[in-house]
Amino acid sequence: MNKTTKAISAVSILLVAVKLFGFVREMIVAAYFGATFQTDAYNMAIQIIGFSTAIISAGVATVIIPMYNHRRIQRSQEEADSFASNILWITSLFYIALSIIGIVFAPVAVKIFAPSFNGEVAALTVKIVRILFIFTVATNITNFMTSISKVYDRFAITVIAIFPFAIFTVIFTTAFARYLGIYALVISYVLFLLTQALMLILSVRKVFKFKAFLSFSNGDLREVVRLSLPVYVSIAVWEVNAVIDRMLASGLSEGSITAMNYAAKLRALPDGIISASIIMVMYPLLSKYAANQDFDSLKKTTAKAISLLSLALLPIITVSIYYSGEITKLVFERGAFTPDDTALTAGIFIFAVMSLIFASCGTMLSNSFYSMQDTKSPQFAAIAMVVCNIVLNLILVRYMQAAGLTLATSIAFFVYFVILFMLFRRKHGSFGGLALIKNTVKCVVAAGCMVPVFLLCELLRGRLPLLIFFVVAVALSLCVYAALLWVLRVDLFLEALKRARGFLRGRHWEQV
């Protein structure tokens, strides 16, 4: 685990930089555009494109890692590269067909995804959707090359390739927003797609030998489809969660979709740094264990990853819920983003951040299934999740508006995690479930003790600038959290302290 620990640390640092750049991007976008029908149209168009591309790429990207690893370990490098090249050609052809269909039927897609959109907002959404569909092949190449990069532990480039998104958005928004309006965001997004794909191609060519090989009859496509079909269902219902939220939100007050989007971006900061770094590094490792039939190591790694996610995310959830308004104000409230927008976004953010731990741990468990080429178990859990989400959406939106939609999704994520946990234990036996529960309870107790610190810090409110007040309160509460983890003897925390002491003394970190 020495190499894995270092990889997680490196990826986390890069993701912190990406997210910081991302927040600069969102702050500028919020200041220039606020929460209006134009941003609603842009965000809905991105949602439609994301759902459409997930139909092909996301499923293949999920199964390609264990399939490629199996061929590389059990057969040969050349056979693995030929397999991957063939699938890349085939999926690219599918994407060309998807782009044509998307451009022709863009009005139908907008009507389905946002039935309450009409007039100017509907027309604008259709235009943006058609522009973005032209460049979806780049998304396929990016997803595919990202998977290959992870097989070879080249995690850094997959994160670095995200940086152009913030760079292009900031440049085009500040320089051209007054002339191009929302199309400044559209152009910056297209340039990002092309640049990201090019960066990954240049990086992967050092380890992956691309071959001009296309065959529909050699069995590669059939095997990928067999394993991918349940993944497609799982991914589709995950996307349906977001789509249903947007469909119902499109009938709420103006700016509701954009407020949900901003709340999701706030939630995405810890998710995209902590959760993503752990899951990104662990999935290829799990697939290698599965290819070597080392299932004991696979189960131990899964259990440790879930414990680590719980330990890291619980204090973040506590801080985010208590200081949701302050966080939203610090990040977004300037320019066209008004105090009313802050209040709406902060209320949604509270319920969005609740799902962090269940969504992350659920993804970790689903990846464990995928690494063993079991794609049906996550499918079953995902279907149960979307059914739960639909029912709760219809109930809670009546009483809580956009916040109710977000709460429904958070509850659905909890259902998803519980089902996956039970399925994993039933199919693969015990994997330290009691120890997981014990450590999680300790972390919950420690996180709960952060609240009295917040209350004491209220004495400083108004005496310090908001940013300094927030930093002081969070720093003090995290110190209390860490101290209680030590007092309660939480295994992973004690292990981290041991590694830190070893590092400071100049020694090599011991194997986990």
Sequence and secondary structure as in RCSB ss.txt:
>XXXX:A:sequence
MNKTTKAISAVSILLVAVKLFGFVREMIVAAYFGATFQTDAYNMAIQIIGFSTAIISAGVATVIIPMYNHRRIQR
SQEEADSFASNILWITSLFYIALSIIGIVFAPVAVKIFAPSFNGEVAALTVKIVRILFIFTVATNITNFMTSISK
VYDRFAITVIAIFPFAIFTVIFTTAFARYLGIYALVISYVLFLLTQALMLILSVRKVFKFKAFLSFSNGDLREVV
RLSLPVYVSIAVWEVNAVIDRMLASGLSEGSITAMNYAAKLRALPDGIISASIIMVMYPLLSKYAANQDFDSLKK
TTAKAISLLSLALLPIITVSIYYSGEITKLVFERGAFTPDDTALTAGIFIFAVMSLIFASCGTMLSNSFYSMQDT
KSPQFAAIAMVVCNIVLNLILVRYMQAAGLTLATSIAFFVYFVILFMLFRRKHGSFGGLALIKNTVKCVVAAGCM
VPVFLLCELLRGRLPLLIFFVVAVALSLCVYAALLWVLRVDLFLEALKRARGFLRGRHWEQV
>XXXX:A:secstr
 HHHHHHHHHHHHHHHHHHHHHHHHHHHHHHHH SSHHHHHHHHHHHHHHHHHIIIIIHHHHHHHHHHHHHHHHT
 HHHHHHHHHHHHHHHHHHHHHHHHHHHHTHHHHHHHH TT  HHHHHHHHHHHHHHHTTHHHHHHHHHHHHHHH
HTT HHHHHHTTHHHHHHHHHHHHHHHHHHTTHHHHHHHHHHHHHHHHHHHHHHTTT        SSSSHHHHHH
HHHHHHHHHHHHHHHHHHHHHHHHTTSSTTHHHHHHHHHHHHHHHIIIIIHHHHHHHHHHHHHHHHTT HHHHHH
HHHHHHHHHHHHHHHHHHHHHHTHHHHHHHHH STT  HHHHHHHHHHHHHHHTTHHHHHHHHHHHHHHHHTT  
HHHHHHHHHHHHHHHHHHHHHHHHHHHHHHHHHHHHHHHHHHHHHHHHHHHHH  SSHHHHHHHHHHHHHHHHTH
HHHHHHHGGGBTTB HHHHHHHHHHHHHHHHHHHHHHTT HHHHHHHHHHHHHHTT      
